[in-house]
Amino acid sequence: MTEQNSEHIVSLRKLRKQYGSFTAVDGLNLEVPIGKVFGVLGPNGAGKTTSLKMITGLLEPTSGTIIIDGVDTSVDPTYTKSVTGFIPDRPYVYDKLTAFEYLRFIGGLYHMSGEHAARRIKELLELFEISEWADGLIESFSHGMKQRVVFAGALLPEPKLLVVDEPMVGLDPKGHRLVKKLFKSLTEEDGMTILLSTHTLEVAEEVCDEIAIVNHGKIVAQGSLSELREKSGEDDGSLEQVFLKITEESKQERDNAVSQRFGNTEPEV
Amino acid sequence: MIWKLLFVKIQALRGGFRKGQGGRHRIPAFLILSIFFWFMLFRGANWLAFQALGVQLVGALLVQKLVSITFLVFLGLLSFSNVVTTFSTFYLADELEFLRAQPIPKDQLFTARFLEALGQSSWVLFVFGLPIFFGIGMAVKSPWYYYVSLVGILIPFVAIPTAIASMLSLGLTNILAADRAKNAFMFMGIATFAVLFIVIRAMRPEQLLNPDSFESIGEIISLLSAPSSIWLPSDWCVKVVMPLMNGDLNVDLNALGMLVLTPSVLFFTALWLHRPYYARGYSKAQEGRHGMSAVTKARDWFLKRKTSRQASLEQRLHALAKDVKVVSNLKQLIRKDRTIFVRDPSQWSQLIIVIAILVIYLVNYKYFQIAADEKLFGDAGLYFFNLVACGFVIVALGGRFLFPAVSLEGRSFWLIMQAPVTLNDFLKGKLIGGILPTVVVGQLLIWASNLLVYQNMLFCILASLIIFIIAIGTGAMAVGIGAIYPQFHNANSAKIASSFGAVIYMILGMIVILVMIVLTFRFTLNLGNGFESGDYTLSLTQIIAGVIGLITPLIAGYLFLFFGEKSLRKRF
């Protein structure tokens, strides 16, 4: 199925992921506009990472539809993956390859031409300041250095959509600044869309054009920061205050959620 | 505390079998295959012991030799599996960092790890060794207490290699200053190879196949009754088991004492040695992970030389830019695996096993040839025996190199899942990248062994074709079953190659080979014999059976690749 939708790069319709009797993502509907930084926030276990993994093809949805760049992921996953880059929270990559070999490998996976791959490798090695270590084995790199290599790998094929799970884990303050600047320039100058999940509210506040707050597998609020403030009644509050207000739940609600997840007690209705 | 530590492992194992973890089919699949294999081993051992008993004068001694060989083979297998398991259980397991930070007394941590290593490395003996001993016992009509005593004999028997391996790894991590843990594996691999070789040679099976070579009946009796070595635990087991098997309760108390006391002494010695030296060894093994050893230095030097010889980064980028072709993803997948194999010493140790398999095969083949000369098998018998044996070697190689291929992607597997590469292409890449050694070794073995006994050319070509098909089919099975039972958390290919899924693959691979050889038997035999007689007549049934036989491994390979892809997809 191909859908022409020039405004949104990602459309999720009634997306659902079930693990046995536990519902991790519960009928999620979401539209991510092109050329924006879109943040997904939520408490632990809310279903953020599961949703991102389904969008990137790492997980199969139980039901529902994911449209990326107008193409249904279940119809042509190779195409939707070819326009999507992913940066996971932990940089597990092939330790026995050098940074250069790793990037060339990624170029191969994305069917890039030699010329295109070479140009991008050069640009990205310079951008992430890892040219000097291009011939070093990744196993000898620090966590932050590995994260830079993963960033470079994800950006190499110039994806239309970049999905980032916890972008700041393991990065030093310099890395934080670099990433924030990078996100801005990728969206504003290159027209890329960034879909990120984070717990670092300061990052979300600073870089996200639009935010969706997810809880118990559902979107509980969505909009720009000012719209969220309005919705939560915390008119002058920081994103942290807004977030806490929106995701606040009674003990009863919490007990029901725990019981649904682990099935040890009967949920109260 | 010890039981708490072990219980947590049992719970984790049980968790892996949960419905939600995709483990729903694992227990039934394993049970069905195990029962089948169990029955085959039981019947085989029973038949062999029955045949041996039929040989006049030396029947009972032949049975004793059979028991002795079985214990020796298991001792060799236990030595190998313990070396691999003990090292990872004591020094490389992920949870060690957590456990060592907890207030767990040293002795209790040691005992829990010891029991875990013992269980992990010895379960195969209880699952696949017992039917052999039961089969022999049934042929000899042993009393009930023989069967009961087997469990009591096997437990101290399996504890000995575990205790020795734990001390060996303790010594290695302490002595080899800041050496990489994986280099130690290489060392241990060589040691294990030596042990395996000695064990196989100590059996001297060729003399049993060629009784005419003995000067007198006295010499046969003397060979058969001679103990392999009074220092080998397998010999103590034989001395305790044999009287019980024959309904005699007067066992050799000396051997029984050695069998019970040795593991106890070794266990307490290991425990005593671990108290002062384990922390140091563990710490050094971790240092080793970050590359301090001679091998690492040598590898880095080669890497630097290679890249600098290839020119600067700028020049390499220029060369890549000039490549007008689109960089092929299949080629890149294969190139990546090859590069990682060359740089990972833990994977090289697998080569030692291959060399061991080849040497043992060729050395023993010489004696099978003698057996053929003596008309014990006949030329045709030798030909088919060789096909089956060579097929089994290929299955073993597939288990070593192709089965772990998917698992070795490890935690980097997310890269493949999110890249625009289909899982089908990914598995094909694994097969194409890893099949060459299996095909080459298979062809070398089959041509060398057939030319050695002057088989006619058509027989040689047919055997070559059959072995080629087996290599491709079982290779695809190895990759597919490796995808059904992946171990992404396990970075040690030797451990992956001896895991639960690998056992399933080995059993299924052997079954496919036997089915193929049986179906193509008349087809091959008639064509081969026709080369000399000029009569190539084949019935329609023989042709159909032959064709079905030839495509059986290919169909099995295709199906397992398909199931592997589906299973990987379902897992995420």
Interface residues (C-beta under 8 A of the other chain):
Chain A: Y19 G20 K53 T56 G57 L58 L59 E60 P77 T78 Y79 K81 S82 T84 F86 P88 R90 Y92 V93 Y94 K96 L97 T98 F100 E101 R104 F105 I106 G107 G108 L109 Y110 H111 M112 S113 G114 E115 A117 A118 R119 I121 K122 L125 S131 A134 D135 L137 E139 S140 G153
Chain B: K19 G20 H290 G291 D300 L303 K304 T307 L313 R316 L317 H318 L320 A321 K322 D323 V324 K325 V326 V327 S328 N329 K331 Q332 L333 R335 K336 T339 I340 R343 D344 G410 R411 S412 W414 L415 I416 M417 Q418 A419 P420 V421 T422 R569 K570 F572
